Amino acid sequence: SILVPFLCGQALRRVDAIKDFAVKNKPKFSIFNHAVLVVIIFCSFCNIYLMNMSDYGVQWYHIMLQIVLNLAVHLLICVLAWVTSRWAKMSDRVAIFFVAVQKTIVMGLPLLNELFNDDPLRDIYALPLIMYHPVELIVGIFAGGRMLKLVEASSRLENGSEEGSPTARKGALHRLSSR
């Protein structure tokens, strides 16, 4: 139920008329995508609210622990992406930093629904995926400004607008990125 629409969408991307229509209406599709995401999350939370989680052994501290674990995993992947992308230009490195941790809730929730269709705990299984998205947004907000400064400094250094030898410029960028 997921693979066929995905493959059809990939095939339709190759048709020029559809591709042009999609590019022209990208803002509208973005709004629609966000609206669908809100509905999916809302429905999952409604299902979780309707079931008494304590009947299944889930307590409030389990959910808090899940948030902490989501944050830990997210930060670990961010650090790994940053450390292992030293070979890339700063703008590419920042892109790797943000893309490496992205998970798609739109694809994940239907997969969970298919895998655990008859399981009464299906919506509880979706909680980590649902809670990962806000963690991703919060970390992105805190890291975004710093990453922008790194890209701007790197761009200035690459264009040679700052004084000094290439070694001095590289050292300045290294000091900036290690803060």
Secondary structure, 3 states (H helix, E strand, C coil): CCHHHHHHHHHHCCCHHHHHHHHHCHHHHHHHHHHHHHHHHHHHHHHHHHCCHHHHCCCHHHHHHHHHHHHHHHHHHHHHHHHHCCCCCHHHHHHHHHHCCCCCHHHHHHHHHHHCCCCCCHHHHHHHHHHHHHHHHHHHHHHHHHHHHHHHHHHHHHHCCCCCCHHHHHHHHHHHHCC
